[in-house]
Amino acid sequence: MKITRLDLPRCKVGEGPVWDVAEQALYYIDILARQVFRWDPANGAHQSWDVPDMIGSMAVREAGGAIVALPDGIHALDTATGAVTPLALFDPVDPAIQLADGKVDRAGRFLFGTSHRQAKEPLGGLFSLGEDHAITRLDRDYVLGNGPCFSPDNRTLYHADSMRQAILAYDYDIGTGAASNRRLFFDTTPYGPIPDGATIDENGDMWVAICEGGVVLQLSPKGEVKQVIEMPTKLPASCMFFGPDLDRLFVPSIDPSFLGREPADGDGWCYVIDGLGVRGLPEPRYNG
């Protein structure tokens, strides 16, 4: 196994990576810089788009361009022109809430969490955006929603409440998009305080970044720790398999300057982990 710092811009809060198989390109975001990035590993090309407010997550859109989660709801990003236009907004908008991490299920819905802006009160929830642009609440009582991802058979949805050090699991109905039977999947307390972005490999194992813990964990479908990978930063923020064979793990990280802390040399950079011997699953596009 080898961990390499990538020659990509240093992020304030690097998050939300998505590997698009059709384009063979990796998208990711900088939450506080209000930017979406696209990186082509084959030729090194790197693009960026500005969005008008803090961004929680994004997804590639089947109709073209992307969707972005901004504080008032979901917007469309035209990657040809850079235009950002409303697609599905919360009404009314709650100023205490921000949109957080998101992921597309294999039916083409976009699932995303919301969070309390000060990460103190359980005012957030878990939501789904259908192809008709309607937003449905799936659950509530989250302080900081993070890391939604799905088992290979589509029957289990995972979603973390980072402030509670809890990765949760739900029974998931891919046909209807309903989530039920909320339960604790894994308590991250022994490894660090913030379970952040996550992805699932073809064997059903979860790979999750533990922010402030400095590690990426590999967890079995039963919640057993199979591997603990020490990162060159204490603040890894997410992970996503990428590359032609989906066998490389992309890990963005956070620069803690916005918290008034001096960043370490490794903070804020993007990393790749090679030689894991596993493959990820293709990420779907949003169908709406």
KOLGUZA-739696 format. One record per residue (C-alpha): x, y negated, z negated; residue in one letter. Coordinates in pm, whole numbers, padded with zeros to 5 digits, always signed. Last residue first. Layout:
<atoms>
XYZA ...
</atoms>
This chain:
<atoms>
-03351-01450+01270G -03158-01126+01310N -02865-01196+01076Y -02566-00998+01197R -02462-00660+01057P -02122-00594+00895E -01947-00281+01020P -01842-00043+00741L -01501-00025+00576G -01225+00226+00624R -00997+00399+00374V -00628+00486+00355G -00538+00179+00149L -00231+00106+00360G -00280-00267+00407D -00404-00536+00167I -00440-00878+00327V -00422-01209+00143Y -00570-01557+00164C -00419-01840-00042W -00581-02052-00311G -00358-01938-00598D -00029-01760-00537G +00205-02036-00650D +00008-02094-00970A -00243-02377-00974P -00231-02639-01252E -00570-02652-01418R -00820-02940-01413G -01105-02714-01305L -01084-02850-00950F -00715-02758-00954S -00807-02389-00998P -00705-02292-00640D -00921-01990-00555I -00860-01671-00356S -00935-01493-00029P -00890-01113+00000V -00901-00939+00340F -00878-00558+00323L -00740-00375+00628R -00891-00045+00749D -01180-00164+00964L -01019+00014+01260D -01010-00287+01494P -00944-00518+01197G -01147-00605+00889F -01257-00482+00547F -01388-00761+00324M -01290-00888-00022C -01388-01167-00258S -01256-01428-00501A -00907-01334-00613P -00812-01574-00896L -00520-01441-01101K -00311-01449-00787T -00049-01212-00646P -00305-00927-00682M -00287-00617-00901E -00488-00333-00747I -00684-00113-00989V -00799+00217-00836Q -01064+00484-00888K -01267+00317-01163V -01593+00514-01201E -01922+00338-01132G -02101+00645-00998K -02074+00523-00638P -01696+00509-00702S -01526+00183-00790L -01214+00034-00630Q -01112-00273-00826L -00932-00582-00699V -00727-00754-00967V -00617-01092-01101G -00860-01095-01392G -00962-01460-01357E -01167-01348-01054C -01226-00973-01037I -01251-00894-00665A -01469-00592-00585V -01417-00290-00362W -01713-00053-00391M -01691+00311-00287D -01966+00447-00061G -01736+00665+00147N -01758+00427+00446E -01640+00136+00232D -01855-00109+00035I -01782-00481-00012T -01751-00721-00304A -01730-01089-00396G -01691-01186-00763D -01692-00997-01091P -01584-01272-01331I -01452-01207-01682P -01162-00970-01626G -01065-00603-01626Y -01203-00475-01959P -01517-00694-01919T -01613-00561-01573T -01927-00375-01689D -02044-00154-01402F -02372-00035-01251F -02618-00189-01495L -02980-00140-01388R -03254-00302-01182R -03515-00044-01081N -03651-00229-00777S -03553-00413-00458A -03794-00456-00166A -03661-00521+00186G -03960-00343+00343T -03789-00082+00559G -03449-00100+00390I -03607-00012+00056D -03343-00072-00211Y -03309+00088-00554D -03115-00172-00747Y -02763-00192-00892A -02604-00450-01120L -02242-00559-01159I -02215-00724-01499A -01953-00954-01647Q -02243-01167-01776R -02113-01483-01612M -02061-01297-01284S -02415-01165-01249D -02338-00911-00981A -02544-00765-00697H -02552-00410-00560Y -02827-00274-00337L -02873+00102-00318T -03073+00303-00066R -02910+00170+00250N -02738+00509+00314D -02394+00341+00332P -02458+00160+00000S -02527-00212+00024F -02358-00535-00079C -02434-00851-00278P -02121-01001-00438G -02238-01282-00663N -02522-01438-00858G -02423-01675-01138L -02659-01713-01435V -02914-01465-01306Y -03262-01410-01452D -03461-01362-01129R -03532-01089-00873D -03635-01026-00512L -03755-01377-00423R -03863-01399-00060T -03753-01670+00186I -03935-01684+00521A -03719-01750+00828H -03920-01501+01038D -03605-01284+01056E -03633-01252+00681G -03430-01440+00419L -03398-01245+00094S -03347-01380-00255F -03174-01290-00583L -03208-01526-00876G -03067-01816-01070G -03196-01991-01382L -03011-01778-01636P -02835-02081-01797E -02464-02157-01830K -02301-02148-01486A -02301-02530-01468Q -02476-02525-01130R -02708-02240-01231H -02682-01980-00959S -02859-01848-00652T -02800-01516-00482G -02827-01422-00120F -02974-01155+00104L -02986-01218+00480F -03214-00974+00661R -03088-00793+00974G -03222-00443+00905A -02873-00331+00809R -02856-00587+00527D -02684-00925+00572V -02473-01064+00285K -02481-01364+00052G -02286-01541-00224D -02429-01853-00386A -02700-02113-00342L -02701-02388-00605Q -02953-02459-00880I -02995-02743-01131A -03111-02983-00858P -03412-02757-00786D -03535-02815-00430V -03914-02809-00404P -03955-02650-00162D -03654-02434-00082F -03539-02472+00278L -03534-02227+00569A -03367-02326+00898L -03233-02679+00849P -02980-02802+01109T -02599-02810+01116V -02438-02924+01442A -02078-02811+01499G -02126-02821+01877T -02038-02468+01988A -02054-02313+01641T -02414-02426+01599D -02465-02378+01226L -02821-02298+01116A -02923-02393+00763H -03040-02193+00460I -03158-02366+00145G -03126-02689-00055D -02778-02628-00199P -02629-02496+00129L -02629-02134+00250A -02495-02123+00605V -02627-01945+00914I -02412-01874+01216A -02374-01931+01586G -02573-01723+01831G -02910-01547+01823A -02753-01254+01637E -02633-01493+01365R -02301-01459+01183V -02343-01500+00809A -02254-01766+00554M -02206-01823+00182S -02229-02080-00097G -02153-02401+00089I -02118-02740-00080M -02270-03008+00140D -02266-03151+00492P -02090-02862+00669V -01754-02895+00842D -01646-02638+01100W -01307-02469+01129S -01114-02273+01388Q -00806-02049+01365H -00640-01868+01655A -00381-01612+01539G -00392-01412+01861N -00513-01072+01742A -00609-01188+01391P -00881-01422+01523D -00977-01646+01232W -01304-01839+01197R -01349-02087+00915F -01654-02253+00757V -01593-02569+00556Q -01743-02762+00266R -01403-02817+00098A -01568-02703-00226L -01696-02371-00094I -01414-02286+00144D -01563-02030+00379I -01483-01710+00570Y -01525-01573+00921Y -01310-01292+01060L -01297-01217+01430A -01322-00903+01639Q -01604-01082+01824E -01837-00781+01831A -01708-00646+01499V -01774-00965+01303D -01575-00950+00980W -01740-01161+00709V -01549-01329+00425P -01755-01518+00163G -01497-01708-00041E -01192-01932-00059G -01243-02199-00327V -00989-02480-00282K -00833-02297+00008C -00477-02283+00142R -00483-02265+00519P -00390-01934+00684L -00053-01764+00732D -00159-01457+00536L -00004-01353+00207R +00075-00983+00226T -00015-00693-00005I +00123-00349+00088K +00000+00000+00000M 
</atoms>
